[in-house]
Amino acid sequence: MLELDAWLTRFLDVRYPHLPAEQQAVFARLLEQDDMQLFDWLTGEQAPPPEFAGVVEIIKITRTPQQ
């Protein structure tokens, strides 16, 4: 899914390098989830499980370039 790839690429470029190792590990587990599930979490259609909530919020904040 192109839009999902763009959001995750931006996150990897901007935020991922600065995350603590624990959050980087959560992100790795997040990538194992179904693409449509990830899309729903990132668009707010569904709430992510608590394990992923923090990283999902960081991705959501990061997905739009700052003006």
PDB file with SEQRES, HELIX, SHEET and CRYST1 records, atoms N, CA, C and O in Angstrom:
SEQRES   1 A   67  MET LEU GLU LEU ASP ALA TRP LEU THR ARG PHE LEU ASP          
SEQRES   2 A   67  VAL ARG TYR PRO HIS LEU PRO ALA GLU GLN GLN ALA VAL          
SEQRES   3 A   67  PHE ALA ARG LEU LEU GLU GLN ASP ASP MET GLN LEU PHE          
SEQRES   4 A   67  ASP TRP LEU THR GLY GLU GLN ALA PRO PRO PRO GLU PHE          
SEQRES   5 A   67  ALA GLY VAL VAL GLU ILE ILE LYS ILE THR ARG THR PRO          
SEQRES   6 A   67  GLN GLN                                                      
HELIX    1 AA1 LEU A    2  VAL A   14  1                                  13    
HELIX    2 AA2 TYR A   16  HIS A   18  5                                   3    
HELIX    3 AA3 ALA A   21  LEU A   30  1                                  10    
HELIX    4 AA4 ASP A   35  THR A   43  1                                   9    
HELIX    5 AA5 PRO A   50  THR A   62  1                                  13    
CRYST1    1.000    1.000    1.000  90.00  90.00  90.00 P 1           1          
ATOM      1  N   MET A   1       0.850  -1.171   0.000  1.00  0.00           N  
ATOM      2  CA  MET A   1       0.000   0.000   0.000  1.00  0.00           C  
ATOM      3  C   MET A   1       0.902   1.242   0.000  1.00  0.00           C  
ATOM      4  O   MET A   1       1.665   1.476   0.937  1.00  0.00           O  
ATOM      5  N   LEU A   2       0.794   2.008  -1.049  1.00  0.00           N  
ATOM      6  CA  LEU A   2       1.701   3.133  -1.278  1.00  0.00           C  
ATOM      7  C   LEU A   2       1.636   4.193  -0.176  1.00  0.00           C  
ATOM      8  O   LEU A   2       2.672   4.670   0.286  1.00  0.00           O  
ATOM      9  N   GLU A   3       0.433   4.560   0.242  1.00  0.00           N  
ATOM     10  CA  GLU A   3       0.295   5.593   1.274  1.00  0.00           C  
ATOM     11  C   GLU A   3       0.923   5.139   2.595  1.00  0.00           C  
ATOM     12  O   GLU A   3       1.608   5.911   3.266  1.00  0.00           O  
ATOM     13  N   LEU A   4       0.686   3.899   2.951  1.00  0.00           N  
ATOM     14  CA  LEU A   4       1.266   3.346   4.171  1.00  0.00           C  
ATOM     15  C   LEU A   4       2.792   3.343   4.085  1.00  0.00           C  
ATOM     16  O   LEU A   4       3.473   3.702   5.045  1.00  0.00           O  
ATOM     17  N   ASP A   5       3.319   2.939   2.939  1.00  0.00           N  
ATOM     18  CA  ASP A   5       4.769   2.955   2.735  1.00  0.00           C  
ATOM     19  C   ASP A   5       5.344   4.353   2.900  1.00  0.00           C  
ATOM     20  O   ASP A   5       6.409   4.520   3.494  1.00  0.00           O  
ATOM     21  N   ALA A   6       4.651   5.354   2.379  1.00  0.00           N  
ATOM     22  CA  ALA A   6       5.133   6.735   2.490  1.00  0.00           C  
ATOM     23  C   ALA A   6       5.167   7.184   3.950  1.00  0.00           C  
ATOM     24  O   ALA A   6       6.135   7.808   4.384  1.00  0.00           O  
ATOM     25  N   TRP A   7       4.121   6.872   4.707  1.00  0.00           N  
ATOM     26  CA  TRP A   7       4.084   7.250   6.129  1.00  0.00           C  
ATOM     27  C   TRP A   7       5.206   6.577   6.908  1.00  0.00           C  
ATOM     28  O   TRP A   7       5.889   7.213   7.711  1.00  0.00           O  
ATOM     29  N   LEU A   8       5.388   5.278   6.659  1.00  0.00           N  
ATOM     30  CA  LEU A   8       6.405   4.539   7.409  1.00  0.00           C  
ATOM     31  C   LEU A   8       7.810   4.974   7.014  1.00  0.00           C  
ATOM     32  O   LEU A   8       8.702   5.029   7.861  1.00  0.00           O  
ATOM     33  N   THR A   9       8.013   5.279   5.746  1.00  0.00           N  
ATOM     34  CA  THR A   9       9.331   5.757   5.295  1.00  0.00           C  
ATOM     35  C   THR A   9       9.670   7.084   5.958  1.00  0.00           C  
ATOM     36  O   THR A   9      10.793   7.285   6.420  1.00  0.00           O  
ATOM     37  N   ARG A  10       8.704   7.983   6.004  1.00  0.00           N  
ATOM     38  CA  ARG A  10       8.943   9.277   6.658  1.00  0.00           C  
ATOM     39  C   ARG A  10       9.270   9.073   8.131  1.00  0.00           C  
ATOM     40  O   ARG A  10      10.195   9.695   8.653  1.00  0.00           O  
ATOM     41  N   PHE A  11       8.520   8.207   8.805  1.00  0.00           N  
ATOM     42  CA  PHE A  11       8.785   7.895  10.206  1.00  0.00           C  
ATOM     43  C   PHE A  11      10.204   7.360  10.371  1.00  0.00           C  
ATOM     44  O   PHE A  11      10.932   7.795  11.264  1.00  0.00           O  
ATOM     45  N   LEU A  12      10.595   6.429   9.523  1.00  0.00           N  
ATOM     46  CA  LEU A  12      11.943   5.852   9.617  1.00  0.00           C  
ATOM     47  C   LEU A  12      13.020   6.914   9.413  1.00  0.00           C  
ATOM     48  O   LEU A  12      14.055   6.890  10.079  1.00  0.00           O  
ATOM     49  N   ASP A  13      12.779   7.827   8.511  1.00  0.00           N  
ATOM     50  CA  ASP A  13      13.761   8.877   8.230  1.00  0.00           C  
ATOM     51  C   ASP A  13      13.844   9.919   9.349  1.00  0.00           C  
ATOM     52  O   ASP A  13      14.931  10.390   9.686  1.00  0.00           O  
ATOM     53  N   VAL A  14      12.691  10.274   9.922  1.00  0.00           N  
ATOM     54  CA  VAL A  14      12.625  11.408  10.838  1.00  0.00           C  
ATOM     55  C   VAL A  14      12.716  11.009  12.308  1.00  0.00           C  
ATOM     56  O   VAL A  14      13.458  11.631  13.069  1.00  0.00           O  
ATOM     57  N   ARG A  15      11.982   9.994  12.713  1.00  0.00           N  
ATOM     58  CA  ARG A  15      11.842   9.697  14.148  1.00  0.00           C  
ATOM     59  C   ARG A  15      12.535   8.432  14.631  1.00  0.00           C  
ATOM     60  O   ARG A  15      13.096   8.400  15.726  1.00  0.00           O  
ATOM     61  N   TYR A  16      12.493   7.392  13.807  1.00  0.00           N  
ATOM     62  CA  TYR A  16      12.991   6.092  14.253  1.00  0.00           C  
ATOM     63  C   TYR A  16      14.399   6.137  14.848  1.00  0.00           C  
ATOM     64  O   TYR A  16      14.623   5.549  15.906  1.00  0.00           O  
ATOM     65  N   PRO A  17      15.354   6.812  14.206  1.00  0.00           N  
ATOM     66  CA  PRO A  17      16.721   6.803  14.747  1.00  0.00           C  
ATOM     67  C   PRO A  17      16.827   7.376  16.161  1.00  0.00           C  
ATOM     68  O   PRO A  17      17.792   7.094  16.871  1.00  0.00           O  
ATOM     69  N   HIS A  18      15.849   8.172  16.573  1.00  0.00           N  
ATOM     70  CA  HIS A  18      15.905   8.827  17.872  1.00  0.00           C  
ATOM     71  C   HIS A  18      15.100   8.094  18.953  1.00  0.00           C  
ATOM     72  O   HIS A  18      15.086   8.512  20.111  1.00  0.00           O  
ATOM     73  N   LEU A  19      14.439   7.015  18.576  1.00  0.00           N  
ATOM     74  CA  LEU A  19      13.645   6.263  19.550  1.00  0.00           C  
ATOM     75  C   LEU A  19      14.533   5.392  20.422  1.00  0.00           C  
ATOM     76  O   LEU A  19      15.587   4.934  19.981  1.00  0.00           O  
ATOM     77  N   PRO A  20      14.111   5.165  21.654  1.00  0.00           N  
ATOM     78  CA  PRO A  20      14.818   4.194  22.490  1.00  0.00           C  
ATOM     79  C   PRO A  20      14.690   2.792  21.879  1.00  0.00           C  
ATOM     80  O   PRO A  20      13.761   2.520  21.119  1.00  0.00           O  
ATOM     81  N   ALA A  21      15.613   1.926  22.213  1.00  0.00           N  
ATOM     82  CA  ALA A  21      15.635   0.560  21.659  1.00  0.00           C  
ATOM     83  C   ALA A  21      14.311  -0.171  21.896  1.00  0.00           C  
ATOM     84  O   ALA A  21      13.880  -0.949  21.045  1.00  0.00           O  
ATOM     85  N   GLU A  22      13.674   0.063  23.017  1.00  0.00           N  
ATOM     86  CA  GLU A  22      12.407  -0.612  23.315  1.00  0.00           C  
ATOM     87  C   GLU A  22      11.326  -0.218  22.302  1.00  0.00           C  
ATOM     88  O   GLU A  22      10.582  -1.077  21.828  1.00  0.00           O  
ATOM     89  N   GLN A  23      11.237   1.062  21.972  1.00  0.00           N  
ATOM     90  CA  GLN A  23      10.245   1.509  20.993  1.00  0.00           C  
ATOM     91  C   GLN A  23      10.618   1.057  19.584  1.00  0.00           C  
ATOM     92  O   GLN A  23       9.736   0.791  18.767  1.00  0.00           O  
ATOM     93  N   GLN A  24      11.899   0.969  19.295  1.00  0.00           N  
ATOM     94  CA  GLN A  24      12.309   0.432  17.999  1.00  0.00           C  
ATOM     95  C   GLN A  24      11.876  -1.026  17.864  1.00  0.00           C  
ATOM     96  O   GLN A  24      11.469  -1.455  16.785  1.00  0.00           O  
ATOM     97  N   ALA A  25      11.962  -1.783  18.949  1.00  0.00           N  
ATOM     98  CA  ALA A  25      11.525  -3.179  18.940  1.00  0.00           C  
ATOM     99  C   ALA A  25      10.008  -3.273  18.751  1.00  0.00           C  
ATOM    100  O   ALA A  25       9.522  -4.155  18.044  1.00  0.00           O  
ATOM    101  N   VAL A  26       9.268  -2.369  19.380  1.00  0.00           N  
ATOM    102  CA  VAL A  26       7.810  -2.339  19.196  1.00  0.00           C  
ATOM    103  C   VAL A  26       7.496  -2.047  17.734  1.00  0.00           C  
ATOM    104  O   VAL A  26       6.601  -2.669  17.161  1.00  0.00           O  
ATOM    105  N   PHE A  27       8.212  -1.121  17.127  1.00  0.00           N  
ATOM    106  CA  PHE A  27       8.004  -0.802  15.713  1.00  0.00           C  
ATOM    107  C   PHE A  27       8.261  -2.034  14.848  1.00  0.00           C  
ATOM    108  O   PHE A  27       7.509  -2.292  13.909  1.00  0.00           O  
ATOM    109  N   ALA A  28       9.298  -2.786  15.145  1.00  0.00           N  
ATOM    110  CA  ALA A  28       9.594  -4.007  14.382  1.00  0.00           C  
ATOM    111  C   ALA A  28       8.419  -4.985  14.473  1.00  0.00           C  
ATOM    112  O   ALA A  28       8.049  -5.599  13.473  1.00  0.00           O  
ATOM    113  N   ARG A  29       7.836  -5.133  15.651  1.00  0.00           N  
ATOM    114  CA  ARG A  29       6.669  -6.012  15.809  1.00  0.00           C  
ATOM    115  C   ARG A  29       5.450  -5.434  15.095  1.00  0.00           C  
ATOM    116  O   ARG A  29       4.626  -6.181  14.568  1.00  0.00           O  
ATOM    117  N   LEU A  30       5.337  -4.132  15.076  1.00  0.00           N  
ATOM    118  CA  LEU A  30       4.234  -3.466  14.374  1.00  0.00           C  
ATOM    119  C   LEU A  30       4.254  -3.816  12.884  1.00  0.00           C  
ATOM    120  O   LEU A  30       3.205  -4.013  12.271  1.00  0.00           O  
ATOM    121  N   LEU A  31       5.452  -3.889  12.314  1.00  0.00           N  
ATOM    122  CA  LEU A  31       5.579  -4.195  10.892  1.00  0.00           C  
ATOM    123  C   LEU A  31       5.130  -5.609  10.541  1.00  0.00           C  
ATOM    124  O   LEU A  31       4.904  -5.911   9.369  1.00  0.00           O  
ATOM    125  N   GLU A  32       5.000  -6.466  11.526  1.00  0.00           N  
ATOM    126  CA  GLU A  32       4.538  -7.834  11.298  1.00  0.00           C  
ATOM    127  C   GLU A  32       3.015  -7.912  11.170  1.00  0.00           C  
ATOM    128  O   GLU A  32       2.474  -8.965  10.832  1.00  0.00           O  
ATOM    129  N   GLN A  33       2.337  -6.819  11.436  1.00  0.00           N  
ATOM    130  CA  GLN A  33       0.874  -6.784  11.386  1.00  0.00           C  
ATOM    131  C   GLN A  33       0.399  -6.614   9.936  1.00  0.00           C  
ATOM    132  O   GLN A  33       1.149  -6.172   9.067  1.00  0.00           O  
ATOM    133  N   ASP A  34      -0.839  -6.971   9.709  1.00  0.00           N  
ATOM    134  CA  ASP A  34      -1.462  -6.849   8.399  1.00  0.00           C  
ATOM    135  C   ASP A  34      -1.500  -5.381   7.952  1.00  0.00           C  
ATOM    136  O   ASP A  34      -1.772  -4.493   8.760  1.00  0.00           O  
ATOM    137  N   ASP A  35      -1.231  -5.132   6.678  1.00  0.00           N  
ATOM    138  CA  ASP A  35      -1.213  -3.763   6.154  1.00  0.00           C  
ATOM    139  C   ASP A  35      -2.532  -3.031   6.378  1.00  0.00           C  
ATOM    140  O   ASP A  35      -2.534  -1.861   6.763  1.00  0.00           O  
ATOM    141  N   MET A  36      -3.637  -3.700   6.145  1.00  0.00           N  
ATOM    142  CA  MET A  36      -4.933  -3.034   6.324  1.00  0.00           C  
ATOM    143  C   MET A  36      -5.166  -2.685   7.793  1.00  0.00           C  
ATOM    144  O   MET A  36      -5.760  -1.651   8.099  1.00  0.00           O  
ATOM    145  N   GLN A  37      -4.702  -3.537   8.694  1.00  0.00           N  
ATOM    146  CA  GLN A  37      -4.820  -3.248  10.119  1.00  0.00           C  
ATOM    147  C   GLN A  37      -3.990  -2.012  10.463  1.00  0.00           C  
ATOM    148  O   GLN A  37      -4.456  -1.118  11.169  1.00  0.00           O  
ATOM    149  N   LEU A  38      -2.769  -1.971   9.964  1.00  0.00           N  
ATOM    150  CA  LEU A  38      -1.904  -0.804  10.188  1.00  0.00           C  
ATOM    151  C   LEU A  38      -2.554   0.467   9.643  1.00  0.00           C  
ATOM    152  O   LEU A  38      -2.548   1.509  10.298  1.00  0.00           O  
ATOM    153  N   PHE A  39      -3.104   0.368   8.455  1.00  0.00           N  
ATOM    154  CA  PHE A  39      -3.749   1.524   7.843  1.00  0.00           C  
ATOM    155  C   PHE A  39      -4.899   2.021   8.724  1.00  0.00           C  
ATOM    156  O   PHE A  39      -5.040   3.223   8.948  1.00  0.00           O  
ATOM    157  N   ASP A  40      -5.711   1.100   9.215  1.00  0.00           N  
ATOM    158  CA  ASP A  40      -6.832   1.483  10.084  1.00  0.00           C  
ATOM    159  C   ASP A  40      -6.341   2.150  11.362  1.00  0.00           C  
ATOM    160  O   ASP A  40      -6.948   3.114  11.828  1.00  0.00           O  
ATOM    161  N   TRP A  41      -5.266   1.657  11.925  1.00  0.00           N  
ATOM    162  CA  TRP A  41      -4.714   2.265  13.148  1.00  0.00           C  
ATOM    163  C   TRP A  41      -4.190   3.662  12.860  1.00  0.00           C  
ATOM    164  O   TRP A  41      -4.415   4.589  13.638  1.00  0.00           O  
ATOM    165  N   LEU A  42      -3.490   3.814  11.740  1.00  0.00           N  
ATOM    166  CA  LEU A  42      -2.872   5.101  11.418  1.00  0.00           C  
ATOM    167  C   LEU A  42      -3.875   6.158  10.973  1.00  0.00           C  
ATOM    168  O   LEU A  42      -3.629   7.356  11.115  1.00  0.00           O  
ATOM    169  N   THR A  43      -4.998   5.714  10.437  1.00  0.00           N  
ATOM    170  CA  THR A  43      -6.025   6.669  10.022  1.00  0.00           C  
ATOM    171  C   THR A  43      -7.049   6.916  11.120  1.00  0.00           C  
ATOM    172  O   THR A  43      -7.919   7.774  10.974  1.00  0.00           O  
ATOM    173  N   GLY A  44      -6.953   6.175  12.212  1.00  0.00           N  
ATOM    174  CA  GLY A  44      -7.893   6.358  13.308  1.00  0.00           C  
ATOM    175  C   GLY A  44      -9.193   5.591  13.149  1.00  0.00           C  
ATOM    176  O   GLY A  44     -10.109   5.769  13.951  1.00  0.00           O  
ATOM    177  N   GLU A  45      -9.297   4.748  12.139  1.00  0.00           N  
ATOM    178  CA  GLU A  45     -10.503   3.939  11.953  1.00  0.00           C  
ATOM    179  C   GLU A  45     -10.678   2.951  13.100  1.00  0.00           C  
ATOM    180  O   GLU A  45     -11.802   2.637  13.490  1.00  0.00           O  
ATOM    181  N   GLN A  46      -9.570   2.468  13.635  1.00  0.00           N  
ATOM    182  CA  GLN A  46      -9.575   1.559  14.779  1.00  0.00           C  
ATOM    183  C   GLN A  46      -8.456   1.979  15.726  1.00  0.00           C  
ATOM    184  O   GLN A  46      -7.445   2.544  15.309  1.00  0.00           O  
ATOM    185  N   ALA A  47      -8.659   1.693  16.992  1.00  0.00           N  
ATOM    186  CA  ALA A  47      -7.611   1.956  17.977  1.00  0.00           C  
ATOM    187  C   ALA A  47      -6.625   0.786  17.963  1.00  0.00           C  
ATOM    188  O   ALA A  47      -7.034  -0.374  17.902  1.00  0.00           O  
ATOM    189  N   PRO A  48      -5.330   1.093  18.019  1.00  0.00           N  
ATOM    190  CA  PRO A  48      -4.346   0.008  18.058  1.00  0.00           C  
ATOM    191  C   PRO A  48      -4.335  -0.649  19.437  1.00  0.00           C  
ATOM    192  O   PRO A  48      -4.777  -0.050  20.417  1.00  0.00           O  
ATOM    193  N   PRO A  49      -3.834  -1.873  19.512  1.00  0.00           N  
ATOM    194  CA  PRO A  49      -3.652  -2.495  20.823  1.00  0.00           C  
ATOM    195  C   PRO A  49      -2.696  -1.645  21.668  1.00  0.00           C  
ATOM    196  O   PRO A  49      -1.836  -0.957  21.119  1.00  0.00           O  
ATOM    197  N   PRO A  50      -2.835  -1.684  22.971  1.00  0.00           N  
ATOM    198  CA  PRO A  50      -1.974  -0.871  23.846  1.00  0.00           C  
ATOM    199  C   PRO A  50      -0.479  -1.022  23.566  1.00  0.00           C  
ATOM    200  O   PRO A  50       0.279  -0.060  23.691  1.00  0.00           O  
ATOM    201  N   GLU A  51      -0.063  -2.218  23.190  1.00  0.00           N  
ATOM    202  CA  GLU A  51       1.358  -2.465  22.902  1.00  0.00           C  
ATOM    203  C   GLU A  51       1.883  -1.532  21.812  1.00  0.00           C  
ATOM    204  O   GLU A  51       3.040  -1.113  21.853  1.00  0.00           O  
ATOM    205  N   PHE A  52       1.026  -1.206  20.829  1.00  0.00           N  
ATOM    206  CA  PHE A  52       1.449  -0.418  19.684  1.00  0.00           C  
ATOM    207  C   PHE A  52       1.022   1.044  19.739  1.00  0.00           C  
ATOM    208  O   PHE A  52       1.447   1.841  18.903  1.00  0.00           O  
ATOM    209  N   ALA A  53       0.203   1.401  20.695  1.00  0.00           N  
ATOM    210  CA  ALA A  53      -0.412   2.737  20.722  1.00  0.00           C  
ATOM    211  C   ALA A  53       0.608   3.867  20.685  1.00  0.00           C  
ATOM    212  O   ALA A  53       0.427   4.826  19.935  1.00  0.00           O  
ATOM    213  N   GLY A  54       1.668   3.781  21.469  1.00  0.00           N  
ATOM    214  CA  GLY A  54       2.658   4.852  21.519  1.00  0.00           C  
ATOM    215  C   GLY A  54       3.364   5.059  20.191  1.00  0.00           C  
ATOM    216  O   GLY A  54       3.521   6.191  19.734  1.00  0.00           O  
ATOM    217  N   VAL A  55       3.787   3.971  19.577  1.00  0.00           N  
ATOM    218  CA  VAL A  55       4.495   4.076  18.297  1.00  0.00           C  
ATOM    219  C   VAL A  55       3.542   4.550  17.202  1.00  0.00           C  
ATOM    220  O   VAL A  55       3.923   5.354  16.351  1.00  0.00           O  
ATOM    221  N   VAL A  56       2.309   4.059  17.222  1.00  0.00           N  
ATOM    222  CA  VAL A  56       1.327   4.510  16.230  1.00  0.00           C  
ATOM    223  C   VAL A  56       1.124   6.015  16.339  1.00  0.00           C  
ATOM    224  O   VAL A  56       1.049   6.700  15.319  1.00  0.00           O  
ATOM    225  N   GLU A  57       1.036   6.536  17.546  1.00  0.00           N  
ATOM    226  CA  GLU A  57       0.864   7.988  17.722  1.00  0.00           C  
ATOM    227  C   GLU A  57       2.056   8.758  17.170  1.00  0.00           C  
ATOM    228  O   GLU A  57       1.885   9.808  16.551  1.00  0.00           O  
ATOM    229  N   ILE A  58       3.253   8.246  17.389  1.00  0.00           N  
ATOM    230  CA  ILE A  58       4.445   8.916  16.855  1.00  0.00           C  
ATOM    231  C   ILE A  58       4.413   8.911  15.328  1.00  0.00           C  
ATOM    232  O   ILE A  58       4.738   9.914  14.693  1.00  0.00           O  
ATOM    233  N   ILE A  59       4.025   7.788  14.745  1.00  0.00           N  
ATOM    234  CA  ILE A  59       3.930   7.717  13.279  1.00  0.00           C  
ATOM    235  C   ILE A  59       2.892   8.704  12.771  1.00  0.00           C  
ATOM    236  O   ILE A  59       3.130   9.405  11.787  1.00  0.00           O  
ATOM    237  N   LYS A  60       1.744   8.766  13.432  1.00  0.00           N  
ATOM    238  CA  LYS A  60       0.687   9.686  13.009  1.00  0.00           C  
ATOM    239  C   LYS A  60       1.150  11.142  13.065  1.00  0.00           C  
ATOM    240  O   LYS A  60       0.835  11.928  12.171  1.00  0.00           O  
ATOM    241  N   ILE A  61       1.882  11.497  14.092  1.00  0.00           N  
ATOM    242  CA  ILE A  61       2.408  12.853  14.231  1.00  0.00           C  
ATOM    243  C   ILE A  61       3.444  13.146  13.136  1.00  0.00           C  
ATOM    244  O   ILE A  61       3.539  14.267  12.636  1.00  0.00           O  
ATOM    245  N   THR A  62       4.202  12.133  12.785  1.00  0.00           N  
ATOM    246  CA  THR A  62       5.314  12.288  11.845  1.00  0.00           C  
ATOM    247  C   THR A  62       4.872  12.253  10.399  1.00  0.00           C  
ATOM    248  O   THR A  62       5.594  12.740   9.529  1.00  0.00           O  
ATOM    249  N   ARG A  63       3.715  11.695  10.116  1.00  0.00           N  
ATOM    250  CA  ARG A  63       3.342  11.438   8.711  1.00  0.00           C  
ATOM    251  C   ARG A  63       3.117  12.696   7.883  1.00  0.00           C  
ATOM    252  O   ARG A  63       3.172  12.639   6.654  1.00  0.00           O  
ATOM    253  N   THR A  64       2.869  13.813   8.520  1.00  0.00           N  
ATOM    254  CA  THR A  64       2.658  15.062   7.795  1.00  0.00           C  
ATOM    255  C   THR A  64       3.841  15.990   8.029  1.00  0.00           C  
ATOM    256  O   THR A  64       4.149  16.315   9.175  1.00  0.00           O  
ATOM    257  N   PRO A  65       4.508  16.421   6.968  1.00  0.00           N  
ATOM    258  CA  PRO A  65       5.648  17.353   7.153  1.00  0.00           C  
ATOM    259  C   PRO A  65       5.184  18.620   7.871  1.00  0.00           C  
ATOM    260  O   PRO A  65       4.075  19.105   7.647  1.00  0.00           O  
ATOM    261  N   GLN A  66       6.039  19.138   8.727  1.00  0.00           N  
ATOM    262  CA  GLN A  66       5.748  20.389   9.427  1.00  0.00           C  
ATOM    263  C   GLN A  66       5.792  21.547   8.460  1.00  0.00           C  
ATOM    264  O   GLN A  66       6.670  21.614   7.600  1.00  0.00           O  
ATOM    265  N   GLN A  67       4.862  22.446   8.595  1.00  0.00           N  
ATOM    266  CA  GLN A  67       4.793  23.602   7.713  1.00  0.00           C  
ATOM    267  C   GLN A  67       5.706  24.706   8.206  1.00  0.00           C  
ATOM    268  O   GLN A  67       5.782  25.767   7.587  1.00  0.00           O  
TER     269      GLN A  67                                                      
END                                                                             
